[in-house]
């Protein structure tokens, strides 16, 4: 490499991408590409919604976290040419070259083709989503006069959360608690209605029975209305249609929040590499791509058979994988043996 530092490019600034960059140090020319200028500690986005923490607590700027030797590019990757080892960016005309590539882009919200969901439902993955949801809740409360009959108040303050995984149940209980507190402070009549809608037969699918009992009790205490074996049919600006046991129900909603899972990032969908039938990138135990030893992948976009299904999509798994990726990049560039790890 003519005495030049090896060029390591990391695409994605979540837990996996950020901590890979932090672990690599300054021995390489490291570039981190993110579509935002800040990291987001997503497990506390719910507390940001409720005002328990401020934005700077959970969304520090990358420049506050990264070593000065790391080159930060705030842009969107439009294409990756694995043969030429180049990356194209939306705002740059010239491609970016790499010697080692790390793919850590994570998934995107999966609206599952439900009519109107992409246009009208609110995702909950970024600071902007939490800001939007909070404003919608405040606006809905502001439209309700104190003397409105209880049934009309509940109709005006009905919120639905789609998906009863960990994100959906935590969000629904947080919303219900916030709304009930607002009812008391504003002396409104009746109570708000928060629904969580799940296609499966139980909440937090994939988690153990003890955890599920705890979650179900939390939902009861927050008076969240749970609908399982229920499919969302359509979403409009002010309504939601869902189906259970062959019967369809339409309700008025102040907002529908979508926590119904993730789908593959479009960048990965367009990447010609080995994948599973679900579109996940297949990786070796070293987290390298089988046919591209200079490319590592981790997090939501990968399938690694040595990780238990209950670990999928968690920050803890991405953090562990980042440590392994960083160690293996160092080993690869030094000509040493790469390692594996049981997660």
N, C-alpha and C positions, 0 to 999 in steps of 0.2 A: 504493500500500500504506500510505497515511497515515503515511509516515515510519517505519514499522515495518520491522525487518529481514526480508528474505525468509526463509520457513521451508523449510529443506531437511531432509528426513527420509531417512535411510539405513537400509534394512532388511537386516541381515546384517553381522556383525562379523569376517568373515574378511579375507584379504588385500585383496580388492577394496573392501569396505565401510570397513575401518579406514583404508586409505591415501587413500581419497576424503575421509574426514573430516579427516585430517591435512593434506591439501593445500588444503582450503577456507579454513582460517584462521577468524578471528573476525568477518569482515564480514557474516556471515549467522547466523540462528538455526538452528544445526545440531543435529539429534537423531539419535543412533545407537541403533538397536534391535537387541538381541542376546539370545538365550535363555541366554547365559552371561555371567558378570561378568568374563571374561578372554579375551584373544586367545590363539590357539594357533598356534604355528609348526609346522604339521603335518609338514613335511619331516624334523623331528627327533623325531617321536613314537617312532620305532624306537629311538633312543638313550635316550629316557626309559624305554622298556620294559626295556632292558638295564642301566639304572642309570648310564650314562655321563654323563647330565645329570639335573638335578633339575627338579621341576615349575616352580619359579620361573624357571628358565633359558628355558623354552620356552612358558610360559603366564602371562605378566605380566598383572596386572589392568589393565583399560582405564583406570582412574583414573591409573595410572602413565604411560600413553602419550598420552592425549588432553589437549588444551588444556582449561583450566577452563571455557571458554566453550561447550564441547560438552556437550549434555544427553544423558546415558546412561540408557537405559531397558532394564532386564533383564526381558524379558517375551516372550511369544509372540504374533506377529501372527496373528489368526484370519481377517481379511477385509480386502480393499482395494477401495474403491469409487472407480474411476478417474473416474467422472463427477462425483461430489461432492468428489473429492480428499480423501478421508478414510481413515483406517486404524483398524481395531478391534483392541484388544488383549485378551488373555485375562483379565488381572487388573485392567483398568480399564473402568469403565462408560461413560465418555465417549469418543467417537472423537477421534482425533488428526488435525488438519488439516495439510495441506502445500501449499506453492506449487511445490516441485520434489521429486520422489521418485526415489530411487536404489534399484534392486532388485539386491541382491548376496547372496542367501541361499544360493547353492550347492546342490548336489544332496544326496540322501540315499541310504543304502545300498540297493542293488538286490538283493533276494533272489530275483528272477526267478520268483516263485511256487513255488519248490522246497519240497516238503512238509517242515515242521518247521524250516526254515532260520531264519525270523524268531524262532522261539521258542528255539532251541537254539544256533545259530551266534553267534559273537562278532564284531561289527563292529570296525573299527579306524580310527576317525575322531576320537576324543576321548580326553582324559586318563582318563576313567572306563573306557573300553574297554581301554586299556593296563593300568590297575590290575587290572581283572578278569582279563585274560589272564595277567598275571604271577602273580596269586594262584592261578589254576587250574594253572599250570605247577608252582608250589611245592607245592601240595597233592598233585598227581600224583606228584611226586618223593618226598614224605614218606611216601606209601603203599607205596613199594617198598623192601623189606628188602635189605641188601647181598648176601645169599646166594640171592636169587631167580635161577633159571636164566635165561640170556641171552634165550631166546625169550619167556619170560614177561615179562621186564623190557621188552623192545621192545613187546610187545602192550600193556602198561600205560602206556607212554610213546610212543604214536603220536599225532601231531598232524597235522591236514590244514589247508592254506591253500587256499581256493577263489579262483582268479583268478591268472593269471601275468602281469599287467601290472607296471608299475614297483613299485607298492605291494606286490603279492603276493610278488614275488621278493625284494625287500629284507626283507620281514617273515619270509619262510621261512628265509632264510639267517641272519638274526639269531637266530631261535628255535633253529635247529639248533646254532649256535655256543654259545648259552647252555646248552642242554641237554647238549651234549658236555662243556662245562666243569664242569657240575654232576655229571656221571657221574664225572669224575676226582676231584673233591673228596669225593664220597660213596662212592667205591670200588665203584660199581655194576658189575655184570657185563653184557656186551653193549654195545649202543649204542641211542640213541633213534632213532625213525623220524619223519621230517618229509616229508610229501608236499605238492606243489603241483599243483593240478588246473586244467587249462585247456581250455575248449571248442574253442579254435582249434588250428591245427596247429603253433604255435610260441609261445615265451615272448616277452614284451614286444612284442606285435603293434603295428605302426605305427611302430616304431623301426627305425633303420638296421641294416645287417648288422654293422658294426663294433661297435656297442653291444651287439647280440645276442650276438656272440661273447664279449664281456667278461662279460655276464650269465651265459651258459651255463657259462663257466669258474668263475665264483663259485659257482654252484649245485653244480657237481661238487666243488669244494674243500670246501664245507660239507656234502657228501653228502646233498643234498636230492633226493628221489625225484620226478622230473618225469613227469606224466601229461598228454599233450596229446591232442586229439581225444576228450576225456573229459567226460561230462556228469554232474553231481551229480543224483541222483534223489531222495534223502531224507536228512534229518539227524535224529537223535534225541539224547538227552542223552549217550549212550555209543557210538553207532554212526554210520557214514556208508555210504551205498550210492551207488556210481557205476557208470556204464555206458560201455563202450568197445567199439566194433566189434560191437555187438549183445549183448555179454555183460555181465551185471551182477555186481558184486563188493561184498560187505559186509565192512567192517572195524570192529574196535573202535577207538574214539578217546578220548583224554583230553580233546580239545577240537577243534572245527572253527572256524577263523577265516575270516570272509567278506570277501574283498577283490575280489569279482567285479563291480566296476563300480558306477555310481551311476544313480539314476533321478531324474526330475523331482521337485522339492520339491512337496508337496501344495498349498502356498500358491499356487504358480505354475500348477499343474494347474487350479485353480479360478478363475484370472484370465482374463477374457474380453478377450484382446488377440491380435494377429497372431502365429501360431506356425507352426513347421514340422510335418511329419507325425510327427516324433518328440516333439513337444510343447515344443521349444525356442522361446524368444521371439525373434522376428525383430527385428533392430535395424538402423538406418541406419549408415553409416560414422561418424556423429557419436556413435553408441551411444544415440541416442534411439529410442523406439518410433515407427514411422511415423505412427500416428494419434494419438499422445499426446506432443507435443513437450516437455511438462514432466516426462516420465518417462524416466529413463535406466536401462539394465540392462547388467550385465557378468558375466563369469565363466561357470561351468558351465551356467547356465540359459539362455544366449543362443546364437544362431547368427549369427555374423558372417563373411561369406564371404571377407573379406580376411585371416582368420587361418588359417594352415596347420593341417590336421587334427592334426598331431603336437603342436600347442600346447595343444590342448583340455585343460582340467582342471588346468593347471599354475599354481603360484603366480606364476611369472614373468609369464605372460600377464595374470593378474588385477592384478598390480602396474602393468603398463604401461597397462592399460585404466583403472585408477583415476586415473592422472595425466591421461588424456584426458578422463574424465568431469568431474573437478574443473575443468579448464580450460574445458570447454564449459558447465558450470553458470555459471561467472563470466561467460562471454561471453553466454549466454542472458539472464541477469539484468541485464547492462549494455547489452543491445541490440546487441552486436557479432556479427561473423561467427563461426560455430562451426568447429572444425577437425576434420580427419580424420587418421588415422595408419595406416601399414602396420606390422603386427606381425610 
